[in-house]
């Protein structure tokens, strides 16, 4: 077997066998093939698609390229839940949901990635907190889960290393948004996390990789099927990302908003976090009825137990005086107010466009090695359905260098106004369980 035969086979629309895919991943990891071989096969997979079987084979090959965390010998294994979001603009749910469920007795060993492109990374938000250590040793990681109930770290180099290589090339070869490639990438890491219960938050809308509902549903079903075939308990929620989630888009300013939600701030972000936490409680068998799980999840915020757990996580991972540190977080010193040029109701907000501005101002990365300005970002002053008057602020952009962002960087149609009241999109579009 050689790589040209494998590329040719997929180029011609034929199905790859398990042996084909195992050979490909092994050859890539051993550097027996070049990046242009990998790029060619990725494009063939993108154009001709992958069957469910091919996707399963690829997921397992990526999984086997690294280590798998072992928690199955722990007494709390059955009540461990992992969570993954496909990403979006202003998605800071992990910072809120993990403390919520951890305060209710659910163990969470959460590994998060850095942001790339228009979607932010949870790891970057965590690193904006002075003193927070995202690189715990294996022993410290385990200790955090056992003593605090949760740990929030960056993805280790030993988890699905083949996926890291593929991901870098997918991003640079316009093959990142293929459903099968996304599913195998996500699930190889989730299966390696060693957790038996997995919740997936699959975004759809202008600020998501899967823009259309049907695409998001296809991705959700495929990942649930992969997890189910691996013996995992799976739940996927298809959630709305047609406008930024919450008011803040960035890093430190998203941490601030996460704190505000944990302190009782209501809105779509709060509602989504309560639903995600309820799903995790059901998966962990804390509560079998979803309606009652919603009430339990909400109570963890109301009684401040989730906020207390948030501080405990920060303290264990190196933050001295968490309350003081969070209170001192802020935004970059320069700002640009974007105002409305007319009266009207907000019909739509281009979430991806907001994400693009976040990258320009320094809150996100265009390239993997770009430096992050943790204080940069955007504060939204309106939501879909709001009535806006001419001159009202639509959003404010914060950045560190004078004139880094100008009005010329802002598209006129990033926020569209109309004469009639526009309703917002349904927050939770569908729940899929396996």
NORVENPE-V735046 format. One record per residue. N is the residue number from 0. SS is DSSP state (H for helix, E for strand, C for the rest). PHI is phi in whole degrees, 0 to 359 (NA if undefined). NEAR is the number of other ideal C-beta (glycine too) atoms within 12 Angstrom. Layout:
<<N;SS;PHI;NEAR> <N;SS;PHI;NEAR>>
//
This chain:
<<0;C;NA;20> <1;C;224;15> <2;H;293;30> <3;H;296;20> <4;H;298;21> <5;H;293;34> <6;H;299;31> <7;H;299;20> <8;H;302;27> <9;H;285;33> <10;H;302;20> <11;C;273;14> <12;C;82;16> <13;C;270;20> <14;C;281;23> <15;C;277;37> <16;C;275;22> <17;H;302;21> <18;H;297;17> <19;H;301;31> <20;H;288;39> <21;H;298;26> <22;H;299;28> <23;H;300;41> <24;H;293;37> <25;H;297;22> <26;H;296;28> <27;H;296;34> <28;H;291;24> <29;C;276;14> <30;C;59;13> <31;C;275;16> <32;C;233;26> <33;C;263;16> <34;H;299;19> <35;H;288;17> <36;H;294;26> <37;H;298;32> <38;H;300;26> <39;H;296;26> <40;H;291;41> <41;H;301;39> <42;H;294;25> <43;H;297;33> <44;H;294;40> <45;H;295;25> <46;H;288;20> <47;H;265;24> <48;C;77;23> <49;C;239;34> <50;C;288;22> <51;H;301;24> <52;H;297;22> <53;H;299;37> <54;H;295;37> <55;H;297;31> <56;H;300;31> <57;H;294;44> <58;H;303;43> <59;H;293;28> <60;H;294;36> <61;H;295;41> <62;H;301;36> <63;H;287;25> <64;C;286;34> <65;C;219;26> <66;C;271;21> <67;C;240;24> <68;C;291;34> <69;C;245;17> <70;C;237;29> <71;C;293;17> <72;C;266;11> <73;C;271;19> <74;C;295;11> <75;C;264;28> <76;H;305;24> <77;H;294;21> <78;H;252;30> <79;E;269;41> <80;E;226;48> <81;E;257;47> <82;E;227;47> <83;E;219;47> <84;E;249;44> <85;C;285;39> <86;C;95;44> <87;C;183;45> <88;C;272;48> <89;C;81;49> <90;C;278;51> <91;C;245;49> <92;H;297;48> <93;H;302;45> <94;H;296;51> <95;H;259;49> <96;H;291;48> <97;H;299;48> <98;H;299;43> <99;H;300;51> <100;H;287;47> <101;H;296;48> <102;C;290;37> <103;C;254;36> <104;C;94;25> <105;C;262;45> <106;E;281;39> <107;E;227;47> <108;E;253;46> <109;E;255;47> <110;E;254;40> <111;E;233;36> <112;C;257;37> <113;C;276;31> <114;C;282;42> <115;E;212;29> <116;C;82;31> <117;C;277;38> <118;E;261;41> <119;C;281;52> <120;C;252;38> <121;H;299;40> <122;H;301;31> <123;H;295;41> <124;H;296;43> <125;H;296;43> <126;H;288;32> <127;C;282;42> <128;C;270;39> <129;C;305;25> <130;C;93;22> <131;C;288;37> <132;C;260;26> <133;C;268;33> <134;C;244;21> <135;C;289;28> <136;C;294;14> <137;H;301;22> <138;H;294;12> <139;H;292;21> <140;H;301;34> <141;H;296;24> <142;H;298;18> <143;H;297;33> <144;H;299;39> <145;H;287;23> <146;H;273;21> <147;C;266;31> <148;C;103;35> <149;E;200;43> <150;E;220;45> <151;E;237;46> <152;E;228;38> <153;E;284;29> <154;C;297;35> <155;C;283;29> <156;C;292;17> <157;C;273;21> <158;C;270;34> <159;C;45;38> <160;H;299;26> <161;H;297;37> <162;H;296;39> <163;H;300;29> <164;H;294;29> <165;H;296;39> <166;H;300;31> <167;H;299;24> <168;H;282;31> <169;H;300;31> <170;H;294;27> <171;H;262;22> <172;C;239;25> <173;C;59;15> <174;C;240;30> <175;C;290;27> <176;C;262;28> <177;C;281;33> <178;H;302;36> <179;H;293;38> <180;H;292;38> <181;H;297;42> <182;H;299;43> <183;H;293;43> <184;H;296;46> <185;H;296;46> <186;H;287;43> <187;H;298;41> <188;H;284;44> <189;H;293;44> <190;H;292;40> <191;H;285;36> <192;C;289;43> <193;C;81;33> <194;C;264;41> <195;C;271;32> <196;E;239;39> <197;E;228;42> <198;E;254;49> <199;E;247;49> <200;E;257;46> <201;E;260;46> <202;E;275;49> <203;E;220;36> <204;C;126;39> <205;C;295;32> <206;C;262;41> <207;C;240;41> <208;C;297;38> <209;C;268;41> <210;C;292;24> <211;C;264;21> <212;H;304;24> <213;H;298;17> <214;H;293;25> <215;H;296;38> <216;H;295;26> <217;H;299;28> <218;H;296;40> <219;H;299;43> <220;H;298;29> <221;H;294;41> <222;H;292;46> <223;H;298;35> <224;H;295;28> <225;H;299;42> <226;H;296;40> <227;H;298;25> <228;H;296;22> <229;C;270;27> <230;C;84;15> <231;C;267;33> <232;E;274;30> <233;E;239;39> <234;E;218;39> <235;E;236;46> <236;E;250;46> <237;E;270;39> <238;E;237;43> <239;E;280;39> <240;C;227;47> <241;C;276;38> <242;C;214;44> <243;C;305;51> <244;C;273;49> <245;C;85;43> <246;C;259;34> <247;E;250;45> <248;E;230;50> <249;E;161;51> <250;C;233;45> <251;H;302;40> <252;H;291;43> <253;H;286;48> <254;H;298;43> <255;H;301;35> <256;H;293;39> <257;H;300;46> <258;H;301;36> <259;H;298;29> <260;H;293;40> <261;H;299;42> <262;C;266;25> <263;C;114;19> <264;C;295;22> <265;C;267;18> <266;C;144;25> <267;H;297;34> <268;H;297;41> <269;H;303;35> <270;H;300;29> <271;H;295;39> <272;H;298;47> <273;H;297;38> <274;H;293;38> <275;H;297;47> <276;H;298;50> <277;H;298;39> <278;H;299;43> <279;H;292;52> <280;H;295;41> <281;H;293;34> <282;H;299;40> <283;C;275;37> <284;C;62;20> <285;C;289;32> <286;C;209;26> <287;C;275;14> <288;C;268;14> <289;H;296;26> <290;H;299;16> <291;H;292;16> <292;H;298;33> <293;H;300;28> <294;H;293;20> <295;H;296;33> <296;H;298;40> <297;H;298;27> <298;H;296;23> <299;H;297;39> <300;H;277;38> <301;H;301;21> <302;C;268;19> <303;C;69;19> <304;H;294;26> <305;H;295;40> <306;H;296;31> <307;H;301;25> <308;H;293;38> <309;H;304;44> <310;H;297;31> <311;H;297;26> <312;H;299;44> <313;H;300;39> <314;H;296;25> <315;H;296;30> <316;C;262;36> <317;C;107;25> <318;C;276;29> <319;C;273;18> <320;C;55;16> <321;H;309;30> <322;H;300;20> <323;H;294;16> <324;H;299;26> <325;H;296;33> <326;H;294;17> <327;H;265;20> <328;C;295;33> <329;C;206;25> <330;C;246;33> <331;C;298;33> <332;C;281;14> <333;E;264;22> <334;E;211;26> <335;E;225;29> <336;E;272;20> <337;E;259;35> <338;E;248;20> <339;C;281;26> <340;C;266;19> <341;C;200;20> <342;C;276;16> <343;E;157;25> <344;E;271;25> <345;E;289;35> <346;E;274;27> <347;E;204;31> <348;E;234;44> <349;C;283;32> <350;H;299;42> <351;H;295;33> <352;H;296;31> <353;H;297;49> <354;H;298;42> <355;H;296;28> <356;H;295;43> <357;H;301;49> <358;H;293;35> <359;H;299;33> <360;H;281;42> <361;C;109;34> <362;C;276;47> <363;C;224;41> <364;C;248;29> <365;C;270;22> <366;C;245;16> <367;C;299;20> <368;C;264;10> <369;C;295;20> <370;C;281;18> <371;C;263;34> <372;C;266;33> <373;C;295;36> <374;C;271;32> <375;C;284;43> <376;E;155;52> <377;E;225;53> <378;E;250;36> <379;E;279;40> <380;C;249;24> <381;C;211;35> <382;C;231;31> <383;C;302;32> <384;C;102;23> <385;C;289;29> <386;E;265;22> <387;E;241;33> <388;C;259;19> <389;C;305;14> <390;C;94;13> <391;C;293;23> <392;E;287;22> <393;E;270;39> <394;E;199;43> <395;E;238;32> <396;E;258;43> <397;E;246;37> <398;E;206;33> <399;C;269;26> <400;C;258;17> <401;C;303;12> <402;C;67;16> <403;C;295;24> <404;C;238;33> <405;C;236;17> <406;H;299;16> <407;H;294;13> <408;H;276;23> <409;C;257;27> <410;C;293;19> <411;C;296;17> <412;C;261;15> <413;C;294;34> <414;E;234;40> <415;E;258;26> <416;E;254;30> <417;E;222;20> <418;C;274;14> <419;C;243;12> <420;C;297;16> <421;C;251;25> <422;C;275;18> <423;C;284;24> <424;C;285;29> <425;C;299;20> <426;C;290;32> <427;E;256;28> <428;E;272;29> <429;E;193;25> <430;E;240;29> <431;E;242;29> <432;E;234;24> <433;C;223;25>>
//
